[in-house]
Amino acid sequence: MAEHRSFRLTTTPSADSIGQPSLAARAKHSRAITVAVVQQGFVLILAALILDGGVTLRFCAAAAIASWVCALVIILRRPQQPTNFDLAIIRYGFGLALPLVLAIGFLVDRFVR
């Protein structure tokens, strides 16, 4: 008996396509990742030049790690069809995380000493 497909809500992916993002999705992700790497490289180099004993560099590195963890979660959860919001978070997540980490870090550093 032939399978009736009109009421099927999901399709079974082929073994070749499981977990493999399409070329368009890869291109979108790679552009967003390139922007993020350039931003973070620039800020981390500037933070390394600040003569405060490496405090600012540690906070910037923490923000970079947080943004990459967030980007990794986004890429792993939706590798096939990233939304514009996903790509914006990958691109500019560091810019969002940096002020939060700096503010919290400097407050903690100030009150702990």
C-alpha positions in Angstrom: 0.0 0.0 0.0 1.4 3.4 -1.0 2.0 6.0 1.7 -0.4 9.0 1.5 1.7 12.2 1.9 -0.9 14.9 1.8 -1.4 15.0 5.6 2.2 14.6 6.5 3.5 17.6 8.4 7.1 16.8 8.5 9.5 15.2 6.0 12.2 12.8 6.7 15.6 14.3 5.8 17.9 12.2 3.8 21.1 10.9 5.5 23.2 13.3 3.4 21.5 16.4 4.6 21.2 15.8 8.3 23.1 18.5 10.2 24.6 20.0 7.0 23.7 23.6 6.5 23.1 24.7 2.9 25.6 26.8 1.0 23.4 29.9 1.4 23.2 29.4 5.1 27.0 28.8 5.3 27.6 32.1 3.4 25.3 34.0 5.7 27.0 32.6 8.8 30.5 33.2 7.4 29.7 36.8 6.7 28.3 37.3 10.2 31.3 35.5 11.8 33.8 37.6 9.7 32.2 40.8 11.1 32.3 39.5 14.6 36.0 38.4 14.3 37.1 41.8 13.0 35.2 43.7 15.7 36.5 41.5 18.5 40.1 41.6 17.2 40.0 45.4 17.0 38.6 45.8 20.5 40.9 43.1 22.1 44.0 44.7 20.6 42.9 48.1 22.0 42.1 46.5 25.3 45.6 44.9 25.4 47.2 48.3 24.9 45.5 49.8 28.0 47.9 50.0 30.9 45.7 48.8 33.8 47.3 45.5 34.5 45.2 43.6 32.0 41.9 44.2 33.8 40.1 45.6 30.8 41.6 42.9 28.6 40.2 40.2 30.9 36.7 41.7 30.8 36.9 42.1 27.0 38.0 38.5 26.7 35.1 37.4 28.9 32.7 39.3 26.7 34.2 37.7 23.6 33.9 34.2 25.1 30.2 35.0 26.0 29.4 36.2 22.5 31.0 33.1 20.9 29.1 30.8 23.2 25.9 32.6 22.2 26.9 32.4 18.5 27.6 28.7 18.8 24.2 28.0 20.4 22.5 30.0 17.6 24.4 28.1 14.8 23.8 24.7 16.3 20.1 25.3 17.0 19.3 26.7 13.5 22.0 25.7 11.0 19.7 25.5 7.9 17.8 28.8 8.0 19.3 31.5 10.2 16.9 34.4 10.8 18.0 38.0 10.4 17.9 38.3 14.2 20.2 35.3 14.6 22.7 36.8 12.2 22.5 40.2 13.9 23.2 38.6 17.3 26.2 36.7 15.8 27.5 40.0 14.2 26.9 42.4 17.1 26.6 40.2 20.1 30.0 41.2 21.3 28.9 44.9 21.2 26.0 44.0 23.4 27.9 41.8 25.8 30.9 44.2 26.2 29.2 47.0 28.1 27.4 44.6 30.3 30.5 42.7 31.2 32.6 45.8 31.7 30.0 47.5 33.9 29.5 44.4 36.1 33.2 43.5 36.1 34.3 47.0 37.2 31.6 47.2 39.9 32.6 43.8 41.3 36.3 44.7 41.0 35.7 48.0 42.9 33.6 46.5 45.7 35.7 43.4 46.2 38.9 45.4 46.9 
